[in-house]
Amino acid sequence: MNALIRAASLTNFQEVAKSLGFDPRAALMRAGLTRAILQDPDRRIPVDAVATLLEEAAAEADCSTFGLRMAESRQLSNFGAVSLLVSQQSTLRNVLITLINYRHLLNQGLAMEIEDAGKVVILREEIVTDVPTRQSIELAIGVLFRTCAALMGMRWRPLSVNFTHAAPDDVRVHQRLFSCRVDFDSGFNGIIIPATDLDAPNPSADQEMARYATQFIDSLPTAREHGIELEVRRAVYLMLPAGRATTECVAQGLGLSVRSMQRQLDEAALSFTALLNQVRRELASRYVADPKYSLQRVSELLGYSTQGSFTRWFFFQFQQNPSAWRQQQVSIQARRSVR
């Protein structure tokens, strides 16, 4: 399974690259992306290719905030037809629900969730892919932040922006884009807002226009979801760090009963346990290979209550303990960088 994303996600990729003195042509060719593809905003391209491209560009341009710089100039209109529907929603809650319901038209690999945490609400975002996603996550959260700010104005009052990865050496771009506290090494990727702000009104909302936009978008040939596998994987990505990636929680998050979700998985010859393990393997490969994450931290992000449980699972999956596997990956990367 390879999720797809609109080419519009790379609208300003080349401009950011050039502003950093980096020629992106070689990186684009390695990703299989031609100028013709980038000039068609509705063309679908693989999420894995885009995520890898952004990581390579950040490394080659020596810029740890490459994705965030792209988010700085992103406009609501880059959402295409979905932008009209989003902009006409009556409250912040409806704006977010609409983005979640139609995210497959923008990025099939994007997982989003609104989590009620008492007096605050957590807007979680993840990118479902088995390649590194620091740049993709910062781009996605930056775009969400700017979208809400553009629609809600002074009613957009986030308490913090959170990233699971470590802080860069220079946080000035984060401070420039986000008008709130930024927490790194967090337990999730997303934004925390006051719960009362969910019902803040959108001053530009138009109910009739929203109804028209819904009818138009639902008539598009791409307006259907792409199967239970992707839906379950997206939910697992979101719920693992909080220890909620169970059949009950995932089914509830998808608006299904456990029996209904299991029936759909059976029809697709899939199992929840296998999908959960698959996501854990993808995330383990990403986090363990990065020395910036302690192994205790990795075990927490994968939903394990103890590092010992994580270590036993990892050895069964990779036939090495995590520290040995990490050292091997570091050595491989070092040899590649010398070539």
VEXGU-449384 format. One record per residue: x, y, z of N, C-alpha, C in turn; residue in one letter. Coordinates in steps of 0.1 Angstrom, whole numbers, padded with zeros to 4 digits, always signed. Layout:
N
XYZXYZXYZA...
***
This chain:
339
+0008-0012+0000+0000+0000+0000+0009+0012+0000M+0006+0022-0009+0014+0034-0010+0004+0046-0011N+0002+0053+0000-0007+0064+0001-0002+0075-0009A-0012+0083-0013-0009+0094-0023-0012+0108-0017L-0005+0118-0023-0007+0131-0018-0008+0140-0030I-0015+0151-0029-0016+0161-0040-0003+0167-0043R+0001+0169-0056+0013+0176-0059+0014+0190-0054A+0002+0196-0051+0001+0209-0046+0009+0210-0032A+0011+0199-0026+0019+0199-0013+0033+0204-0015S+0038+0203-0028+0051+0208-0031+0051+0221-0038L+0040+0229-0037+0039+0241-0044+0051+0250-0043T+0056+0252-0031+0067+0262-0030+0080+0255-0026N+0081+0242-0029+0093+0235-0026+0105+0241-0033F+0104+0243-0046+0116+0249-0053+0120+0263-0048Q+0110+0271-0045+0112+0284-0040+0120+0284-0027E+0116+0275-0018+0123+0274-0005+0137+0269-0007V+0138+0259-0016+0152+0254-0019+0161+0265-0024A+0156+0272-0034+0165+0282-0040+0168+0293-0030K+0159+0297-0021+0162+0307-0011+0173+0303-0002S+0175+0290-0001+0186+0284+0008+0198+0281+0000L+0199+0285-0013+0210+0282-0021+0212+0268-0025G+0201+0261-0026+0202+0246-0029+0194+0244-0042F+0201+0237-0051+0195+0233-0064+0187+0220-0062D+0174+0220-0063+0166+0208-0060+0164+0198-0071P+0170+0201-0083+0167+0193-0095+0171+0178-0093R+0183+0176-0087+0188+0162-0085+0179+0154-0076A+0175+0161-0065+0166+0155-0055+0152+0151-0061A+0147+0160-0069+0134+0158-0075+0135+0146-0085L+0146+0145-0092+0148+0134-0101+0148+0121-0094M+0155+0120-0082+0156+0108-0075+0143+0104-0069R+0134+0114-0067+0121+0111-0062+0111+0108-0073A+0116+0109-0086+0107+0106-0097+0097+0117-0100G+0100+0129-0096+0091+0140-0098+0096+0150-0108L+0089+0151-0119+0093+0160-0130+0086+0174-0129T+0091+0183-0137+0085+0197-0137+0070+0196-0141R+0067+0187-0150+0053+0186-0154+0044+0181-0143A+0049+0172-0135+0041+0167-0123+0038+0178-0113I+0049+0186-0110+0047+0196-0101+0038+0207-0105L+0037+0209-0118+0029+0220-0124+0014+0216-0124Q+0011+0203-0121-0003+0199-0120-0007+0197-0106D-0013+0207-0099-0015+0206-0085-0024+0194-0080P-0032+0189-0089-0041+0178-0085-0035+0164-0088D-0023+0164-0094-0017+0151-0096-0014+0144-0083R-0016+0131-0083-0013+0124-0070+0001+0117-0071R+0009+0120-0060+0022+0114-0060+0024+0107-0046I+0033+0097-0046+0034+0089-0034+0039+0097-0021P+0032+0095-0010+0036+0101+0002+0050+0098+0006V+0054+0085+0005+0068+0081+0008+0078+0090+0000D+0076+0092-0013+0085+0099-0021+0086+0114-0016A+0075+0120-0013+0075+0134-0008+0082+0135+0005V+0079+0126+0015+0086+0126+0028+0101+0124+0026A+0105+0115+0018+0120+0113+0016+0126+0125+0009T+0119+0131-0001+0124+0143-0007+0126+0154+0002L+0117+0157+0012+0118+0168+0021+0130+0165+0031L+0132+0153+0035+0143+0150+0044+0157+0152+0036E+0157+0147+0024+0170+0149+0016+0173+0164+0014E+0162+0171+0011+0164+0186+0008+0169+0193+0021A+0163+0189+0032+0168+0195+0045+0182+0192+0048A+0186+0180+0045+0200+0176+0047+0210+0183+0038A+0206+0183+0025+0215+0189+0015+0216+0204+0016E+0205+0210+0021+0205+0225+0022+0210+0228+0036A+0213+0218+0045+0217+0221+0059+0207+0230+0066D+0194+0226+0064+0184+0234+0070+0174+0225+0077C+0174+0225+0090+0165+0216+0098+0151+0220+0098S+0148+0232+0093+0134+0238+0093+0129+0239+0078T+0133+0230+0069+0129+0231+0055+0114+0230+0054F+0108+0220+0060+0093+0218+0059+0086+0230+0065G+0090+0235+0076+0084+0247+0083+0084+0259+0074L+0095+0261+0067+0097+0272+0058+0087+0271+0047R+0084+0259+0042+0074+0257+0032+0060+0261+0037M+0057+0257+0050+0044+0260+0056+0042+0275+0057A+0053+0283+0059+0052+0297+0061+0044+0305+0050E+0046+0300+0038+0040+0307+0027+0028+0299+0021S+0024+0289+0027+0013+0281+0022-0001+0288+0025R-0009+0287+0015-0022+0294+0015-0034+0284+0016Q-0045+0288+0021-0057+0279+0021-0060+0274+0007L-0058+0283-0003-0061+0279-0017-0054+0267-0022S-0042+0264-0015-0034+0252-0019-0042+0239-0017N-0053+0240-0009-0061+0228-0006-0070+0224-0019F-0070+0233-0029-0078+0230-0040-0093+0232-0037G-0101+0223-0042-0116+0224-0040-0120+0223-0026A-0112+0216-0017-0115+0215-0003-0115+0229+0004V-0106+0238-0001-0105+0251+0005-0118+0258+0006S-0126+0258-0004-0139+0264-0004-0148+0259+0007L-0148+0246+0009-0157+0239+0019-0152+0243+0033L-0139+0242+0035-0133+0245+0048-0136+0260+0052V-0134+0269+0043-0135+0283+0046-0149+0287+0050S-0159+0279+0046-0173+0283+0049-0179+0276+0061Q-0171+0269+0069-0176+0262+0081-0179+0272+0092Q-0189+0269+0100-0194+0279+0110-0186+0281+0122S-0179+0270+0126-0170+0271+0138-0157+0264+0136T-0148+0266+0146-0135+0260+0145-0136+0245+0145L-0146+0240+0153-0148+0225+0154-0152+0220+0140R-0161+0227+0133-0165+0222+0120-0154+0223+0110N-0145+0233+0111-0134+0235+0102-0125+0222+0104V-0122+0218+0116-0113+0207+0119-0120+0194+0115L-0133+0192+0117-0140+0180+0113-0140+0179+0098I-0142+0190+0091-0141+0190+0077-0128+0186+0071T-0117+0191+0077-0104+0187+0073-0101+0173+0075L-0106+0167+0087-0104+0153+0089-0112+0145+0079I-0125+0148+0077-0133+0140+0068-0129+0140+0054N-0122+0151+0049-0118+0152+0035-0103+0152+0034Y-0095+0148+0044-0081+0148+0043-0076+0138+0032R-0084+0128+0029-0079+0119+0019-0078+0125+0005H-0085+0137+0003-0084+0144-0010-0071+0152-0010L-0065+0154+0001-0053+0162+0002-0040+0153+0004L-0041+0144+0013-0030+0136+0017-0035+0123+0023N-0035+0112+0016-0040+0099+0021-0032+0094+0033Q-0019+0099+0034-0011+0095+0045-0012+0103+0057G-0021+0113+0057-0022+0122+0068-0033+0117+0078L-0029+0115+0091-0038+0111+0101-0040+0123+0110A-0053+0125+0113-0057+0136+0122-0068+0132+0132M-0067+0137+0144-0077+0134+0154-0079+0146+0164E-0091+0148+0168-0095+0157+0178-0097+0150+0191I-0088+0152+0201-0088+0144+0214-0093+0153+0225E-0104+0150+0231-0109+0158+0243-0101+0154+0255D-0094+0164+0261-0086+0162+0273-0090+0171+0284A-0103+0172+0286-0109+0181+0297-0110+0195+0293G-0102+0204+0299-0103+0218+0296-0095+0222+0283K-0088+0212+0278-0080+0215+0265-0084+0204+0255V-0081+0207+0243-0083+0197+0232-0070+0195+0225V-0066+0183+0222-0054+0180+0214-0057+0177+0200I-0051+0185+0191-0053+0182+0176-0040+0175+0172L-0042+0161+0171-0031+0153+0168-0029+0151+0152R-0017+0151+0148-0014+0148+0134-0002+0139+0132E-0003+0130+0123+0008+0120+0120+0008+0118+0105E+0020+0114+0100+0021+0110+0086+0024+0095+0085I+0015+0088+0079+0016+0073+0078+0025+0069+0067V+0038+0066+0071+0048+0062+0062+0059+0056+0069T+0067+0047+0063+0078+0041+0070+0092+0048+0068D+0091+0060+0063+0104+0068+0061+0103+0080+0071V+0115+0086+0074+0115+0097+0084+0106+0108+0080P+0100+0115+0090+0089+0124+0087+0091+0138+0094T+0102+0141+0099+0104+0154+0106+0099+0165+0098R+0104+0166+0086+0100+0178+0077+0086+0177+0073Q+0080+0165+0070+0066+0164+0066+0057+0168+0078S+0061+0163+0090+0052+0167+0102+0052+0182+0104I+0064+0188+0104+0065+0202+0106+0057+0210+0095E+0058+0205+0083+0050+0211+0072+0035+0210+0075L+0030+0198+0079+0016+0195+0081+0011+0203+0093A+0018+0204+0104+0014+0211+0115+0014+0226+0113I+0025+0230+0105+0026+0245+0102+0014+0249+0093G+0010+0240+0083-0001+0244+0075-0014+0244+0083V-0016+0234+0092-0028+0234+0100-0029+0247+0108L-0018+0251+0114-0018+0263+0123-0021+0275+0115F-0015+0277+0103-0018+0288+0095-0032+0289+0089R-0037+0277+0086-0051+0276+0081-0061+0281+0092T-0059+0276+0104-0068+0280+0115-0067+0295+0118C-0055+0300+0118-0052+0314+0121-0059+0323+0110A-0058+0318+0097-0063+0326+0086-0078+0327+0087A-0085+0316+0091-0099+0316+0092-0105+0322+0105L-0098+0320+0116-0104+0324+0129-0098+0337+0134M-0088+0342+0128-0082+0355+0133-0078+0354+0148G-0083+0364+0155-0080+0365+0169-0086+0354+0178M-0096+0347+0172-0102+0336+0179-0093+0323+0179R-0083+0324+0172-0073+0312+0171-0063+0315+0182W-0064+0307+0194-0055+0310+0205-0049+0297+0210R-0041+0290+0203-0035+0278+0207-0026+0280+0219P-0025+0269+0228-0017+0270+0240-0003+0265+0237L-0002+0255+0228+0012+0250+0225+0011+0242+0212S+0023+0242+0205+0025+0233+0194+0035+0223+0198V+0032+0210+0195+0040+0199+0201+0046+0190+0190N+0059+0187+0192+0066+0178+0183+0073+0167+0190F+0072+0154+0185+0079+0143+0192+0094+0144+0190T+0099+0151+0179+0113+0152+0177+0120+0163+0185H+0133+0162+0186+0141+0172+0194+0141+0185+0187A+0144+0196+0195+0145+0209+0190+0157+0211+0181A+0156+0219+0171+0167+0222+0162+0177+0232+0170P+0189+0234+0165+0198+0243+0171+0193+0257+0171D+0185+0260+0161+0180+0274+0159+0164+0273+0158D+0157+0279+0168+0143+0278+0168+0136+0291+0163V+0143+0300+0157+0137+0312+0153+0126+0311+0143R+0127+0301+0134+0116+0299+0124+0103+0294+0131V+0105+0286+0141+0093+0281+0149+0087+0293+0156H+0095+0301+0162+0090+0313+0170+0083+0323+0160Q+0088+0323+0148+0082+0333+0138+0069+0328+0133R+0067+0315+0132+0055+0310+0126+0044+0307+0137L+0048+0302+0148+0039+0299+0159+0037+0309+0169F+0025+0314+0172+0023+0325+0182+0020+0319+0195S+0027+0308+0199+0025+0302+0212+0037+0294+0216C+0037+0287+0227+0048+0279+0231+0050+0267+0222R+0062+0263+0219+0065+0252+0211+0073+0242+0220V+0067+0230+0221+0073+0219+0230+0079+0208+0221D+0092+0206+0222+0098+0195+0215+0100+0183+0225F+0103+0171+0219+0104+0159+0227+0091+0156+0234D+0080+0159+0228+0067+0158+0233+0062+0143+0231S+0051+0140+0237+0045+0127+0236+0037+0125+0223G+0035+0136+0215+0027+0136+0203+0030+0147+0194F+0026+0146+0182+0027+0157+0172+0013+0164+0171N+0013+0177+0173+0000+0184+0172-0001+0197+0179G-0013+0201+0181-0015+0215+0187-0025+0213+0199I-0022+0220+0210-0032+0220+0221-0039+0234+0221I-0052+0233+0222-0060+0246+0223-0070+0245+0234I-0075+0256+0239-0086+0255+0249-0098+0249+0244P-0105+0240+0252-0116+0233+0247-0128+0242+0243A-0129+0254+0250-0139+0263+0247-0138+0270+0233T-0125+0270+0228-0123+0276+0215-0128+0268+0203D-0132+0255+0205-0137+0247+0194-0150+0253+0189L-0157+0260+0197-0170+0265+0192-0169+0280+0189D-0157+0285+0187-0155+0299+0183-0160+0300+0169A-0168+0311+0166-0174+0312+0152-0164+0316+0142P-0166+0311+0130-0158+0316+0118-0165+0327+0112N-0159+0339+0112-0167+0351+0107-0170+0351+0092P-0163+0343+0085-0165+0343+0070-0174+0331+0066S-0180+0324+0075-0188+0313+0072-0201+0316+0064A-0205+0308+0055-0217+0309+0047-0223+0295+0045D-0235+0293+0051-0241+0280+0052-0245+0275+0038Q-0250+0284+0029-0254+0280+0016-0242+0277+0008E-0231+0284+0009-0219+0281+0001-0213+0268+0006M-0214+0266+0019-0208+0253+0024-0216+0241+0019A-0229+0243+0017-0238+0232+0012-0234+0229-0003R-0232+0240-0010-0228+0239-0024-0215+0232-0026Y-0205+0236-0017-0192+0231-0018-0192+0216-0015A-0200+0212-0005-0201+0198-0001-0206+0189-0013T-0217+0194-0019-0222+0187-0031-0212+0186-0042Q-0205+0196-0044-0195+0196-0055-0184+0186-0052F-0178+0187-0040-0167+0178-0036-0171+0164-0036I-0183+0161-0031-0188+0147-0030-0190+0141-0044D-0191+0150-0054-0194+0145-0068-0181+0141-0075S-0169+0145-0069-0156+0142-0075-0153+0127-0074L-0147+0122-0085-0144+0107-0085-0134+0103-0074P-0127+0112-0068-0117+0109-0058-0123+0111-0044T-0136+0113-0043-0142+0117-0030-0145+0105-0021A-0140+0094-0024-0143+0082-0016-0130+0078-0008R-0132+0073+0004-0121+0068+0011-0115+0056+0005E-0103+0052+0009-0095+0042+0002-0093+0029+0010H-0104+0025+0018-0103+0012+0024-0100+0012+0039G-0103+0001+0045-0102+0000+0060-0087-0001+0064I-0078-0006+0055-0064-0008+0059-0058+0006+0062E-0060+0016+0054-0054+0029+0056-0061+0036+0068L-0074+0034+0069-0081+0040+0080-0075+0035+0094E-0074+0022+0095-0069+0016+0107-0054+0020+0110V-0046+0020+0100-0032+0024+0101-0031+0039+0106R-0039+0047+0100-0039+0061+0105-0043+0063+0119R-0053+0055+0123-0057+0056+0137-0047+0050+0147A-0040+0039+0143-0029+0034+0151-0018+0044+0153V-0014+0050+0142-0003+0060+0143-0006+0071+0153Y-0019+0075+0153-0023+0086+0163-0024+0081+0177L-0028+0069+0179-0031+0064+0192-0020+0057+0200M-0010+0052+0192+0001+0045+0198+0008+0052+0210L+0012+0065+0208+0020+0072+0218+0012+0073+0231P-0001+0074+0230-0009+0075+0242-0014+0061+0248A-0009+0051+0242-0012+0037+0247-0027+0034+0244G-0033+0040+0234-0047+0037+0231-0049+0029+0218R-0038+0023+0213-0040+0016+0200-0045+0002+0202A-0057+0001+0208-0064-0012+0210-0076-0013+0200T-0081-0025+0198-0092-0027+0189-0104-0018+0193T-0106-0017+0206-0118-0009+0210-0116+0006+0207E-0104+0011+0210-0102+0026+0208-0101+0029+0193C-0095+0021+0186-0094+0023+0171-0108+0023+0165V-0115+0013+0168-0129+0012+0162-0137+0024+0166A-0137+0028+0179-0144+0039+0183-0139+0052+0176Q-0126+0053+0174-0121+0065+0166-0126+0065+0152G-0129+0053+0146-0133+0053+0132-0148+0053+0132L-0155+0054+0143-0170+0055+0143-0176+0042+0140G-0169+0031+0144-0174+0017+0141-0175+0009+0154L-0183-0001+0154-0182-0011+0165-0170-0020+0162S-0166-0026+0173-0154-0036+0171-0158-0047+0161V-0171-0051+0162-0175-0062+0153-0175-0057+0138R-0180-0045+0136-0180-0040+0122-0166-0038+0117S-0157-0032+0125-0143-0031+0120-0137-0044+0117M-0139-0054+0126-0134-0067+0124-0139-0073+0111Q-0152-0071+0108-0158-0077+0096-0152-0071+0084R-0149-0058+0084-0143-0051+0072-0129-0056+0071Q-0122-0058+0082-0108-0063+0081-0108-0077+0075L-0117-0086+0080-0118-0099+0075-0121-0100+0060D-0130-0091+0055-0133-0090+0041-0121-0086+0033E-0112-0078+0039-0100-0074+0032-0088-0083+0035A-0091-0095+0041-0080-0105+0045-0069-0098+0053A-0073-0090+0063-0064-0083+0071-0067-0086+0086L-0057-0084+0095-0060-0085+0109-0055-0073+0116S-0062-0069+0127-0058-0058+0134-0044-0059+0141F-0042-0071+0146-0029-0074+0152-0017-0072+0142T-0019-0077+0130-0009-0076+0120-0006-0061+0116A-0017-0053+0115-0016-0039+0111-0009-0031+0122L-0013-0035+0135-0006-0028+0146+0009-0031+0147L+0012-0044+0144+0026-0047+0144+0034-0041+0133N+0027-0040+0121+0033-0033+0109+0037-0019+0112Q+0027-0012+0119+0030+0003+0122+0041+0004+0132V+0041-0005+0142+0052-0005+0152+0065-0007+0146R+0066-0017+0136+0079-0019+0129+0083-0007+0122R+0074+0000+0115+0078+0012+0107+0083+0023+0116E+0076+0025+0127+0080+0036+0137+0093+0032+0144L+0094+0019+0148+0106+0015+0154+0118+0017+0146A+0117+0013+0133+0128+0015+0123+0132+0030+0123S+0122+0039+0123+0125+0053+0122+0131+0059+0134R+0125+0055+0146+0130+0061+0159+0143+0055+0164Y+0145+0042+0163+0157+0036+0168+0169+0040+0160V+0167+0042+0147+0178+0046+0138+0183+0060+0141A+0175+0068+0149+0178+0082+0152+0184+0083+0166D+0197+0085+0168+0202+0085+0181+0197+0096+0190P+0190+0106+0184+0184+0117+0192+0173+0111+0202K+0167+0100+0198+0156+0094+0206+0163+0084+0216Y+0161+0085+0229+0165+0075+0238+0156+0063+0236S+0162+0051+0240+0154+0039+0238+0142+0039+0247L+0143+0045+0259+0131+0046+0267+0120+0055+0260Q+0125+0065+0254+0115+0074+0247+0109+0066+0235R+0116+0058+0228+0111+0050+0217+0100+0041+0222V+0103+0034+0233+0093+0025+0239+0080+0032+0242S+0081+0044+0247+0069+0052+0251+0061+0055+0238E+0068+0060+0228+0062+0064+0215+0055+0052+0208L+0060+0040+0211+0054+0028+0205+0043+0022+0214L+0040+0029+0225+0029+0024+0233+0033+0013+0243G+0046+0011+0246+0049+0002+0256+0051+0008+0270Y+0046+0001+0280+0047+0007+0294+0061+0006+0300S+0068-0004+0295+0082-0006+0300+0092-0008+0289T+0104-0004+0291+0114-0005+0280+0117-0020+0278Q+0116-0028+0289+0119-0043+0287+0109-0049+0278G+0096-0045+0278+0086-0051+0269+0090-0047+0255S+0094-0035+0253+0097-0030+0240+0109-0038+0235F+0120-0039+0243+0132-0046+0239+0129-0061+0235T+0121-0068+0242+0117-0082+0238+0110-0082+0225R+0100-0073+0223+0093-0072+0210+0103-0069+0199W+0112-0059+0201+0121-0055+0191+0130-0067+0187F+0135-0074+0196+0144-0085+0193+0137-0096+0185F+0124-0099+0188+0117-0108+0181+0115-0104+0166F+0113-0091+0164+0110-0085+0151+0123-0084+0142Q+0134-0079+0149+0146-0076+0141+0158-0085+0144F+0156-0095+0153+0167-0104+0156+0179-0097+0162Q+0178-0086+0168+0188-0078+0174+0182-0070+0185Q+0190-0067+0196+0184-0058+0206+0185-0044+0200N+0177-0034+0205+0176-0021+0199+0189-0013+0198P+0198-0014+0209+0210-0007+0209+0220-0012+0198S+0220-0026+0196+0229-0031+0186+0224-0028+0172A+0211-0028+0170+0205-0024+0157+0208-0010+0154W+0207-0001+0164+0210+0013+0163+0224+0015+0158R+0233+0009+0165+0247+0011+0162+0250+0006+0147Q+0244-0005+0143+0245-0010+0129+0240+0001+0119Q+0229+0007+0122+0223+0017+0113+0232+0029+0113Q+0237+0034+0124+0246+0045+0124+0259+0042+0116V+0264+0030+0117+0276+0027+0109+0273+0027+0094S+0261+0022+0090+0257+0022+0076+0256+0036+0071I+0249+0045+0079+0248+0059+0074+0261+0065+0073Q+0271+0062+0082+0284+0068+0081+0291+0064+0069A+0290+0051+0065+0297+0046+0053+0291+0053+0041R+0277+0055+0040+0271+0062+0029+0275+0076+0028R+0277+0083+0039+0281+0097+0038+0295+0099+0033S+0304+0089+0035+0317+0090+0030+0318+0088+0015V+0309+0081+0009+0309+0078-0005+0307+0090-0013R
***
